[in-house]
């Protein structure tokens, strides 16, 4: 099981204690858990014509993605030496790490290097990868920040001579929207918009599990906590075009939500629309596309929606408003017991670890003794709603989840300028 961490392609580390899983997870199904580093920010994703000119294949500098592919090649070549099976490699990740899994599914250079994939809050979406014409605008901006001038090889030589601490300081005031960095669509490392490649049926024919968490938007909403209805459209239009914002406000009216934990109803509306547009509906679209594609190996697709609010979140005032926030399933996936104090949370962590490792071993998350069968998305477009409940775990299969909302976003997609600035 090869894991790639999240962090907006800007921060993160394989050494973060959350991603250990050494005892409880790795011992299940005799699994080897690997967390791999990849270069981030300006060091991992700076792209430009200067870098393209010096490359042997015309790639533009997506070094972070190359690092991820190198990790897969390392496992292919070395897994057997430490007891692994190079024919059964699962790639999984959360947030930016999940978007990395998405783009690797349609990367011909990664073909055959993995046999299953789990995408946690990063399914094929507008932010999976960015157009080159946007990405390359950052190189001259960054060069100015670190006081490098000139062009071509001379400019690159200057940039490479800058101390790394100054490099990191120079990563300021660059083109930015929802995100700043991501893999670049260069026609070489990433052939096209991953969503286009997915729609063309070019995804790897492997079993895929994918999902999102209920309150994805709480960590990203920048609207005032006391946002009211008269300010709602204006708040939405700070990140969406005005005409689109008017439509969105009609689909997500403040009256559909209620004030909670010091946040206004309209603030919760902002959170939910961001969740659906950026995370939830990409899950539904991706799952539907994969399930409908011809699958020569009979590979199935499994979707989930995680809704549990950790007990530790409810007892810490700083965390309370974020509820079931982006990434809050990770302590359970990796069975990080210090984060689990609430009723049913240990049982839920066991379900996560068993399901994830069983999927890694077999391509199907259903294991002997599971609380219920997890239906594949291939049959009735069912998404498994995951929470605690009587007996510790509550699992409910929901058909056609968020169908109306996702239909709206299909007709009114997020523009690349919203994502990248």
C-alpha positions, -999 to 999 in steps of 0.1 A, spaced: 0 0 0 17 31 -12 4 64 3 8 99 -9 0 127 15 -21 158 10 -13 194 16 -23 214 -15 8 202 -33 26 227 -11 33 211 23 33 176 38 56 148 46 57 110 46 72 112 80 41 127 96 32 104 125 -5 102 113 6 81 83 24 53 103 -1 25 105 28 2 113 12 -22 138 -26 -23 135 -29 -17 97 2 -34 83 -4 -67 102 -38 -70 87 -37 -91 55 1 -92 59 3 -58 43 33 -35 38 24 2 42 47 27 24 44 65 26 65 82 0 78 118 -1 75 139 -33 87 174 -40 63 202 -32 55 237 -42 81 256 -63 105 226 -59 80 201 -72 57 219 -96 74 250 -111 69 248 -148 81 269 -177 95 270 -213 130 272 -199 126 238 -182 109 224 -212 138 234 -235 164 216 -214 144 183 -209 150 153 -231 113 145 -236 97 180 -236 83 178 -201 80 211 -182 91 204 -147 64 183 -129 91 168 -106 66 160 -78 47 137 -101 79 122 -114 89 115 -77 56 97 -72 62 75 -103 97 68 -92 83 54 -59 62 31 -79 92 20 -100 111 14 -68 84 -9 -55 83 -28 -88 120 -34 -86 124 -39 -48 92 -50 -32 101 -87 -33 133 -80 -14 113 -70 17 85 -95 14 61 -76 -9 43 -86 -41 51 -63 -70 20 -75 -88 -3 -63 -60 5 -26 -54 -23 -3 -41 -18 35 -45 -38 56 -22 -38 92 -10 -58 120 5 -65 155 -9 -35 164 -31 -23 129 -26 -57 116 -39 -55 140 -69 -21 124 -75 -38 90 -76 -64 103 -100 -38 116 -125 -17 84 -121 -47 64 -132 -46 81 -166 -8 84 -168 5 59 -194 40 61 -178 25 45 -147 7 17 -165 13 -17 -149 30 -2 -118 -1 -6 -96 -31 -29 -94 -56 -10 -72 -63 26 -62 -80 45 -34 -89 82 -38 -98 100 -6 -111 135 -13 -94 141 -46 -113 125 -74 -110 137 -110 -119 174 -108 -110 209 -119 -80 210 -95 -65 176 -103 -40 192 -127 -36 226 -142 -32 239 -178 4 247 -188 -5 283 -199 -15 290 -163 12 271 -146 41 287 -166 31 322 -155 47 315 -121 82 310 -133 88 347 -142 69 358 -110 91 335 -89 123 346 -107 115 382 -99 109 373 -62 144 357 -59 160 384 -80 170 363 -110 170 378 -144 178 368 -180 164 340 -200 169 303 -209 198 284 -193 212 315 -177 179 321 -158 178 285 -147 214 286 -135 206 316 -114 175 300 -99 195 268 -90 221 289 -72 195 304 -48 197 291 -13 167 268 -6 155 290 23 153 319 -1 135 297 -26 108 290 -1 105 326 8 102 335 -29 71 314 -32 49 344 -25 25 366 -46 23 340 -74 -7 333 -95 -32 316 -72 -69 308 -68 -83 278 -49 -48 263 -52 -14 276 -63 5 244 -72 -4 211 -89 9 188 -116 9 205 -150 -7 193 -182 23 193 -204 14 166 -230 43 145 -218 40 136 -181 3 145 -180 -11 141 -215 -43 161 -211 -68 172 -185 -73 140 -165 -110 145 -167 -108 144 -205 -86 112 -204 -111 96 -179 -140 104 -202 -121 89 -231 -118 56 -213 -81 59 -207 -81 51 -170 -61 20 -159 -84 -10 -157 -80 -16 -119 -104 -17 -90 -109 18 -76 -123 30 -42 -131 67 -38 -150 89 -15 -153 122 4 -162 134 39 -194 152 49 -179 186 58 -151 190 32 -158 227 28 -153 238 64 -115 241 61 -118 261 28 -147 285 34 -133 321 36 -167 338 41 -174 356 74 -188 333 101 -218 356 105 -225 358 67 -262 368 61 -286 363 32 -282 398 18 -244 392 15 -246 357 3 -243 362 -35 -215 386 -30 -196 361 -8 -200 334 -34 -189 358 -62 -155 363 -44 -145 329 -59 -171 323 -87 -183 346 -115 -212 367 -105 -237 352 -129 -228 317 -118 -230 328 -81 -266 339 -86 -275 304 -99 -255 288 -71 -273 308 -44 -306 296 -58 -295 259 -56 -279 264 -22 -302 289 -5 -294 299 31 -328 287 41 -317 251 35 -292 254 63 -293 263 100 -269 283 122 -247 260 142 -216 264 165 -214 301 160 -215 299 122 -245 313 103 -267 293 80 -253 311 50 -217 301 61 -228 265 61 -242 270 27 -208 282 14 -192 251 30 -217 227 13 -215 242 -21 -177 241 -20 -178 205 -8 -201 194 -37 -183 213 -64 -147 204 -54 -151 170 -38 -184 152 -35 -197 156 -71 -163 147 -86 -166 114 -66 -200 107 -81 -189 116 -117 -157 97 -114 -174 66 -100 -201 67 -126 -176 71 -155 -153 43 -142 -183 20 -136 -197 25 -170 -164 19 -188 -156 -16 -202 -136 -34 -176 -117 -62 -191 -106 -76 -157 -140 -71 -141 -126 -44 -118 -152 -29 -96 -157 6 -82 -166 14 -46 -177 48 -34 -181 61 2 -192 92 21 -177 95 56 -200 114 80 -187 108 115 -175 137 137 -147 126 159 -153 129 196 -120 148 200 -134 174 176 -165 179 197 -145 185 229 -120 210 215 -136 244 208 -110 252 182 -120 222 161 -158 221 167 -169 243 138 -150 221 113 -171 190 121 -164 161 98 -136 181 81 -113 174 52 -89 146 62 -107 136 94 -110 100 82 -72 96 82 -68 88 120 -92 59 114 -77 47 82 -43 45 99 -58 34 132 -42 63 152 -56 53 186 -48 86 204 -74 103 183 -102 79 191 -120 85 224 -156 84 213 -181 56 214 -178 33 184 -146 50 170 -124 20 177 -148 -3 159 -150 22 130 -112 23 128 -112 -15 126 -137 -13 97 -115 12 79 -83 -8 83 -100 -41 74 -117 -26 43 -87 -8 30 -63 -37 35 -88 -62 21 -92 -40 -10 -54 -38 -13 -52 -76 -12 -82 -85 -33 -96 -55 -51 -128 -58 -31 -132 -42 4 -157 -67 17 -141 -90 44 -154 -118 65 -173 -105 95 -179 -70 81 -210 -52 95 -226 -53 61 -218 -58 24 -203 -28 6 -221 -28 -28 -201 -18 -58 -210 14 -76 -212 -7 -108 -247 -20 -100 -270 7 -87 -248 38 -83 -247 32 -45 -225 52 -22 -217 38 13 -225 63 40 -200 56 69 -206 66 105 -207 52 140 -239 37 153 -254 7 172 -227 -19 175 -200 6 167 -204 10 130 -232 23 108 -231 16 71 -259 27 47 -259 23 10 -274 53 -7 -283 52 -45 -277 82 -67 -263 104 -39 -265 141 -45 -278 135 -80 -296 168 -84 -267 189 -70 -242 171 -91 -264 176 -122 -262 213 -115 -224 213 -113 -222 193 -145 -242 220 -162 -223 249 -144 -187 237 -140 -161 255 -120 -137 274 -143 -100 270 -144 -95 306 -134 -114 299 -101 -90 271 -93 -58 287 -104 -63 324 -105 
